Structures are given as C-alpha cells and as structure tokens.
Amino acid sequence: MDMNIDLYPSRVSSAASIKERKDPIIHSNGEGPLNQLELQSYEENGYLMKEKLFTDEEVKLMTEELEKTMKDNQSKDTADVIKEPGSNEIRSVFEIHKDSGFFEMLAKNERIVKIAEQLLGSQVYINQSRINFKPGFKGKEFYWHSDFETWHVEDGMQHMRAVSCSIILTDNYEFNGPLMLIPGSHKWYVSCAGATPDDNFKSSLQKQEAGTPDNESLSWLTEKAGGRIDRATGPAGSVLFFESNTMHGSNGNLSPYPRSNVFFVFNSIKNKIGKPYSGQKPRPEFLANRDNNKAIEAVPSNSLVGKQEVN
C-alpha cells in the first residue's frame, strides 16, 4: 500500500471525529504463547495482563538496574531524560534498549517477544523504549491519549500494527496512579482537533496537549464500553500488553508508594515508520526508531538470571 496514503488523518480540522479502525487487531493465525481465551480478550478489550510473567528474583534484578539507570541520569539535562513538571524528579529515561547491557537483553527476552510476534503476525523491532517512574506523593498524571495517533501523525507509522509492553516493577494498586484503559476503544480512531506545534515532543512528554481527545469523544468511547474504565493493577513481575490505539491515561500518584515500569513498543517489521503525516520533521531517534530497526532475534527466557527457563 502507498505509504503516502493517510488512512488515519488527525489534527487537520477544528473539530474532532471518530472513525472505525481499518486494520486487524490480531495479525496472525493465533499460533504462539497466548491461548485462544487470551487472544479473544486482547481482541475484545485491546489489552491483556499476564500476571507474574517474571519471577521475584528477576524483578529484583530489573529494579536494581532501573535504579542504577535513574541514578546515572539524575543530573543529566538531555532531551531523552524527562523530568517531572516543576521538579527535578525523573519521569522517564528513553532508548534503554540500546544500553548494550541488561535492558537490551530484556528487550529480546522471548517471553515478551514471542507474544508480540504472535499479536502482530511477523517479526518485530523496538520502535521505542523507556523506563517510567511515578514517585510517591508527587508523580503527575498523564491525560487520555492513543499512542498510535501520535506515532501516526508525528512519526509516520501507517498501520495499527504495534503493541506496547509494560513490565511492572512495583505492585500497581488502585491508588498509586496505575494505567487506566477504556476497553474496546482500540476499535475506533479519534481524529483529534487542532494542529501539531513544531517540536511538540519537547512539551508533550511532560504534559500532552496536541493529539488529546475531546470530552465528547472520550464520553462516547466510555459509553461504548458499557461505562467501564479498567485499571492495570497487579503484582510486580506482571506484564501489560496493550494495542497501539487503545485509549489510556493515568492519574497522579498521591500515595506514598512509587510506581515504576519498563516499557517497550514492539512494531511489526512490516510496519516501519516513514514520513510524519503532519508534514513536519521527524521526531528524534530516541522517540521513534528509524536507524536501528532490524528484526529482533529472541533470546531464551533464562538469559536474565542464567537459571532454568521460567514458564
């Protein structure tokens, strides 16, 4: 298909609109680690939580590596290290899958790669990676949005053929700002009103404004979901997979308990990004992988701690 054809125009009008998605949700014949019930749940809701996919020992190792990465980046003032608005607390560190160490191996772990390949029906590569940290008492909210809308408009991702993988490193409770998702919202595309400012990423990574849906669209999606808004709660070691177009956001963290996770975006090798549909210059490499987008060769599950494979 012609990469110049804009299947999902957005930010081109003063009024928002809602359209049905034009892409499949599951792109394979179903063969892989997920069973049919799990595939059906993902297709219907747009996300799937796999509880305790990683062991406590592995989570401990991930947490140590995350804290080391946060410490190493605390004093940095670079575009790929995002601080909380109004403070020096780190919110995100991007492009961690290129660290030539622990997180690069984690991004290739077959427990998550094989699920991504099953959902996307092809080999995959990392389009974006980061660690997220929402500190207790002062972790800020992030407004409702579809990742695909941003990746399409600002990065040139043509099709909804990507999946986000969030590895939970701290227990996610109802009260410490977990991810919220609108079930079934991935079946619809909200074409947002307005335009995209130049270098929008410089502000949107702290507080997204361009590309956020209007109240009427959000209300409509929630009504279509039967009034449901789900929270991605679960114990550390769980992994949330959610479809690129699923509408999601999070509240601020007013509790004493921090929330942290490792986040990988797997994109189909057949869906590599092109020119941004906004007509603007591409976002930086740390947000949208263009130069290092070879298919991942998965590594064994036991590669993190060198122990017997965990099922």
GUVOTI-475745 format. One line per field, with one value per residue (C-alpha): y, z, x; residue in one letter; residue number from 1. Coordinates in Angstrom, 1 decimal, decimal comma, padded with zeros to 4 digits. Layout:
% GUVOTI-475745
y	Y;...
z	Z;...
x	X;...
res	a;...
n	NUM;...
END
This chain:
% GUVOTI-475745
y	000,0;003,5;004,9;008,4;007,5;008,8;006,2;007,9;011,7;013,7;017,3;018,5;020,2;022,4;019,6;016,0;013,0;009,2;006,6;002,8;001,3;-000,1;-002,6;-006,0;-006,3;-009,6;-010,1;-013,8;-017,2;-017,3;-019,7;-018,7;-018,5;-016,9;-019,3;-018,6;-017,1;-014,6;-013,7;-013,2;-011,0;-008,9;-008,6;-007,5;-005,2;-004,0;-005,2;-008,2;-008,5;-011,5;-011,8;-012,7;-013,3;-012,6;-014,0;-012,1;-012,6;-011,2;-008,2;-007,5;-007,5;-005,3;-002,9;-002,7;-001,9;000,7;002,4;002,4;003,9;006,6;007,5;007,7;010,1;012,2;015,1;014,9;017,7;015,9;015,5;011,8;012,2;013,6;015,3;015,8;019,3;021,6;019,3;017,5;014,1;011,8;010,8;008,8;007,7;006,8;004,4;002,0;-001,0;000,4;000,3;-002,7;-004,4;-005,6;-003,7;-004,7;-008,3;-007,8;-006,3;-009,5;-011,9;-014,5;-014,3;-010,9;-011,0;-014,2;-012,7;-009,5;-011,6;-013,6;-010,5;-008,7;-011,7;-011,0;-010,4;-007,3;-004,5;-001,9;001,3;003,0;002,0;003,7;003,3;005,2;006,3;007,8;008,8;008,7;011,9;013,9;011,7;013,7;012,5;011,8;012,7;010,3;009,5;006,9;006,2;005,3;008,8;010,3;007,7;008,1;011,9;012,7;009,6;008,3;004,9;003,9;001,0;-000,1;-003,0;-002,3;-003,3;-001,8;-004,0;-002,6;-004,7;-003,8;-003,5;-002,2;-003,5;-001,5;-000,5;001,4;004,4;004,8;006,1;002,9;003,0;003,4;002,0;002,2;-001,4;-001,6;001,8;000,4;-000,4;003,3;006,1;009,5;012,2;015,0;018,7;021,3;021,2;020,0;022,6;022,5;020,3;019,2;016,4;018,9;019,7;016,7;014,2;016,1;017,1;016,1;018,6;018,2;014,9;014,5;013,6;015,9;015,2;014,2;011,5;010,2;010,0;008,2;005,6;005,0;004,6;002,1;000,2;000,0;002,7;000,7;002,2;-000,5;-000,1;-002,1;-003,2;-006,3;-007,5;-006,8;-009,1;-008,8;-007,6;-005,5;-005,8;-003,1;-002,3;000,8;002,5;001,7;004,9;005,2;007,6;007,8;009,8;011,4;009,4;010,9;007,7;007,1;004,2;004,8;003,1;002,1;000,1;-000,8;000,0;-001,4;-000,7;-003,6;-002,7;-005,1;-005,3;-004,8;-001,5;000,6;004,3;006,7;010,4;012,1;012,6;016,0;017,1;018,2;016,9;013,5;013,3;012,3;008,8;008,1;008,5;006,8;004,2;004,7;003,8;000,7;-001,2;-004,7;-007,7;-008,9;-012,4;-013,5;-014,8;-017,6;-016,9;-017,8;-015,3;-012,7;-014,6;-017,6;-020,0;-022,7;-021,3;-019,9;-020,8
z	000,0;-000,8;002,3;001,3;001,8;005,2;006,5;009,8;009,4;012,6;013,7;010,4;011,4;014,1;015,0;016,3;014,7;015,3;012,7;012,7;012,6;009,2;010,4;012,0;015,8;015,8;012,7;012,9;012,8;016,6;017,0;019,9;023,7;024,2;024,3;022,5;025,5;026,0;022,3;022,4;025,5;023,8;020,6;022,5;025,1;023,5;026,3;028,3;031,7;032,1;035,9;037,2;033,8;035,5;038,8;042,0;041,5;038,0;039,2;041,9;039,2;036,9;039,8;040,7;037,0;036,8;040,0;038,6;035,3;037,1;039,3;036,3;034,6;037,5;036,8;033,0;031,1;027,8;025,7;026,3;030,1;031,1;034,4;036,3;035,7;038,4;039,9;039,2;039,7;036,7;034,9;032,0;030,5;026,9;024,5;027,2;024,8;023,3;026,6;025,3;028,6;030,8;029,2;025,7;026,7;028,4;025,2;023,4;026,0;024,3;027,0;025,6;022,1;021,2;022,4;020,4;017,3;017,8;018,1;015,2;012,9;012,0;013,4;015,4;016,3;019,1;018,0;021,4;024,8;028,2;031,9;033,7;037,3;039,1;042,6;045,7;046,6;043,5;040,4;037,9;035,8;032,1;030,1;027,9;024,5;021,8;021,2;017,6;017,0;018,0;016,2;013,1;012,9;014,3;013,3;010,1;011,4;008,8;010,3;013,7;013,9;017,1;020,7;023,9;026,6;030,1;032,7;036,1;038,7;041,7;042,8;040,9;043,2;042,6;044,5;043,1;039,6;037,6;033,9;033,1;029,8;028,0;026,9;023,2;022,4;020,0;017,6;016,9;015,9;017,3;014,8;017,1;016,6;016,2;014,8;015,8;017,2;016,0;018,2;020,1;021,8;024,0;026,0;025,3;027,1;030,3;029,5;026,3;024,8;021,0;020,0;023,1;022,5;023,3;026,1;023,8;022,1;025,4;026,7;023,6;023,9;027,5;026,7;024,0;026,7;028,9;031,2;032,0;032,7;033,7;035,8;035,1;038,7;039,6;041,3;040,4;037,6;035,7;032,1;030,4;026,6;025,1;021,5;019,9;019,5;023,0;024,7;028,0;030,7;034,4;037,5;039,6;042,5;045,8;047,7;049,4;047,1;043,9;040,6;038,1;034,9;031,9;028,6;025,2;022,0;019,5;016,0;013,1;010,8;008,0;009,5;009,7;010,2;007,3;006,8;009,6;008,3;009,9;007,2;009,9;010,5;012,2;015,9;017,4;017,2;020,9;020,4;017,0;015,9;012,3;012,2;014,3;013,3;012,5;013,5;017,0;017,4;020,7;023,5;025,9;028,9;031,4;029,9;032,6;035,6;034,0;035,5;034,3;032,0;033,7;032,2
x	000,0;001,2;002,9;001,7;-002,0;-003,2;-005,6;-006,0;-005,9;-005,8;-005,1;-006,3;-009,6;-011,1;-013,5;-012,8;-014,4;-014,5;-013,8;-013,7;-010,2;-009,1;-006,6;-006,9;-006,4;-004,6;-002,5;-001,6;-003,3;-003,1;-000,1;002,1;002,3;-001,1;-004,1;-007,4;-009,1;-006,2;-006,3;-010,1;-009,7;-007,0;-009,1;-012,1;-010,6;-007,4;-005,1;-004,0;-002,4;-000,1;000,4;003,9;005,4;008,7;009,9;010,6;014,3;014,1;012,1;014,7;017,4;015,3;014,7;018,3;019,2;016,4;017,6;021,2;019,9;017,9;020,9;023,2;020,8;019,7;022,0;021,6;019,9;019,2;016,2;015,9;015,7;012,3;011,8;008,5;007,0;008,1;010,7;014,0;012,4;012,9;009,7;011,2;014,5;014,3;016,1;017,1;017,1;020,4;022,3;024,4;023,6;020,8;017,9;019,0;018,8;015,4;014,0;014,9;013,6;011,4;008,7;007,7;009,0;007,1;003,8;004,4;005,2;002,0;-000,1;001,5;001,9;005,5;009,0;009,2;011,6;011,7;010,2;010,6;011,7;011,9;011,8;009,0;008,9;006,0;007,2;005,0;003,1;004,2;004,0;002,0;-001,0;-000,9;-004,0;-006,0;-004,5;-004,0;-000,3;-001,0;-002,4;000,9;003,0;001,0;000,8;004,3;006,3;004,7;003,5;001,0;-000,8;-002,1;000,3;002,3;001,9;003,1;004,6;004,8;006,7;005,5;008,3;006,3;002,9;000,3;-002,6;-005,8;-004,3;-000,7;-001,5;-001,9;-002,6;-006,3;-007,7;-011,0;-011,9;-012,8;-011,5;-008,9;-011,7;-012,2;-009,9;-010,3;-009,3;-008,3;-008,9;-006,2;-002,7;000,7;003,1;006,7;008,9;005,8;007,7;009,6;006,5;004,2;006,5;005,7;002,1;000,4;-001,9;-001,8;-003,4;-005,5;-009,2;-012,1;-014,5;-017,3;-015,2;-014,0;-017,6;-018,7;-015,9;-016,7;-020,4;-019,5;-017,5;-020,6;-019,3;-016,1;-012,7;-010,2;-007,1;-003,9;-003,4;-001,3;001,8;005,4;006,6;003,3;003,3;000,6;000,3;-001,9;-002,8;-001,3;-004,7;-006,1;-007,2;-005,3;-004,1;-003,2;-004,0;-001,4;000,2;-000,9;000,0;003,4;004,0;006,0;005,1;007,8;007,8;010,0;008,2;008,9;007,0;007,2;006,4;005,9;008,9;006,4;005,2;008,3;007,7;008,0;007,5;005,3;001,8;001,9;004,4;006,8;010,4;010,7;010,9;014,3;015,6;015,1;011,3;010,9;013,5;014,4;018,1;018,2;015,1;016,3;014,1;014,7;016,2;014,6;016,9;016,0;013,8;016,6;019,0;018,2;019,5;021,1;018,7;016,3;013,7;010,6;007,2
res	m;d;m;n;i;d;l;y;p;s;r;v;s;s;a;a;s;i;k;e;r;k;d;p;i;i;h;s;n;g;e;g;p;l;n;q;l;e;l;q;s;y;e;e;n;g;y;l;m;k;e;k;l;f;t;d;e;e;v;k;l;m;t;e;e;l;e;k;t;m;k;d;n;q;s;k;d;t;a;d;v;i;k;e;p;g;s;n;e;i;r;s;v;f;e;i;h;k;d;s;g;f;f;e;m;l;a;k;n;e;r;i;v;k;i;a;e;q;l;l;g;s;q;v;y;i;n;q;s;r;i;n;f;k;p;g;f;k;g;k;e;f;y;w;h;s;d;f;e;t;w;h;v;e;d;g;m;q;h;m;r;a;v;s;c;s;i;i;l;t;d;n;y;e;f;n;g;p;l;m;l;i;p;g;s;h;k;w;y;v;s;c;a;g;a;t;p;d;d;n;f;k;s;s;l;q;k;q;e;a;g;t;p;d;n;e;s;l;s;w;l;t;e;k;a;g;g;r;i;d;r;a;t;g;p;a;g;s;v;l;f;f;e;s;n;t;m;h;g;s;n;g;n;l;s;p;y;p;r;s;n;v;f;f;v;f;n;s;i;k;n;k;i;g;k;p;y;s;g;q;k;p;r;p;e;f;l;a;n;r;d;n;n;k;a;i;e;a;v;p;s;n;s;l;v;g;k;q;e;v;n
n	1;2;3;4;5;6;7;8;9;10;11;12;13;14;15;16;17;18;19;20;21;22;23;24;25;26;27;28;29;30;31;32;33;34;35;36;37;38;39;40;41;42;43;44;45;46;47;48;49;50;51;52;53;54;55;56;57;58;59;60;61;62;63;64;65;66;67;68;69;70;71;72;73;74;75;76;77;78;79;80;81;82;83;84;85;86;87;88;89;90;91;92;93;94;95;96;97;98;99;100;101;102;103;104;105;106;107;108;109;110;111;112;113;114;115;116;117;118;119;120;121;122;123;124;125;126;127;128;129;130;131;132;133;134;135;136;137;138;139;140;141;142;143;144;145;146;147;148;149;150;151;152;153;154;155;156;157;158;159;160;161;162;163;164;165;166;167;168;169;170;171;172;173;174;175;176;177;178;179;180;181;182;183;184;185;186;187;188;189;190;191;192;193;194;195;196;197;198;199;200;201;202;203;204;205;206;207;208;209;210;211;212;213;214;215;216;217;218;219;220;221;222;223;224;225;226;227;228;229;230;231;232;233;234;235;236;237;238;239;240;241;242;243;244;245;246;247;248;249;250;251;252;253;254;255;256;257;258;259;260;261;262;263;264;265;266;267;268;269;270;271;272;273;274;275;276;277;278;279;280;281;282;283;284;285;286;287;288;289;290;291;292;293;294;295;296;297;298;299;300;301;302;303;304;305;306;307;308;309;310;311
END
